[in-house]
Amino acid sequence: AQSVTQPDIHITVSEGASLELRCNYSYGATPYLFWYVQSPGQGLQLLLKYFSGDTLVQGIKGFEAEFKRSQSSFNLRKPSVHWSDAAEYFCAVGARNTDKLIFGTGTRLQVFP
Amino acid sequence: DSGVTQTPKHLITATGQRVTLRCSPRSGDLSVYWYQQSLDQGLQFLIQYYNGEERAKGNILERFSAQQFPDLHSELNLSSLELGDSALYFCASSQVSGANVLTFGAGSRLTVL
């Protein structure tokens, strides 16, 4: 069965620091992979997605993620965090033969000035 | 604004009651998904409709039901409500079935007292 693990429940960084949020997935084949962000009181916004091809994908707001098949990981990175990046981040996996997404439990990012 | 409209934004009701949550998908999207977000369960997939037909079912309770109408809007009906049903209910839509790229609404927050 598909599953997604986000090992970090809560991360705190200083503004301007680099960021890496971890995501590990379990799936028998190459899945579709996604990162969504949820700001307080808001819905989920798609940051980026990986379907195939180049394993380093660029997203909105300066985020990028790298698919590493050998590690079953899809970590999200940003070189310099802004205070407005404080939010909850969800990694999700989708199977190629279904439509639903399976989400991780989320990582709450706090940014200090 | 994501283009996915959910009403109501907030709803407070009592145990044993029934409520209906409404979702209008993004223009041109044929597929509608319902997710439940709670503190203890995270984001759980409930059900998906594609062009009026049920396409996939997740962890949806028997007390819950949904449908998609000819104009493609969808309703999620929650009955015999329990305290544990208090959650944020998200609707998402996608253009085609199998694309996995979901656009989320802002959610309907249900509080059961």
Interface residues (C-beta under 8 A of the other chain):
Chain A: Y32 F34 Y36 G41 Q42 G43 L44 Q45 L46 K49 F90 G94 N97 T98 D99 K100 L101 I102 F103 G104 T105 G106
Chain B: S2 V4 S31 Y33 Y35 G42 L43 F45 Q48 Y50 R55 A56 G58 F90 A92 S94 S97 G98 A99 N100 V101 L102 T103 F104 G105 A106 G107
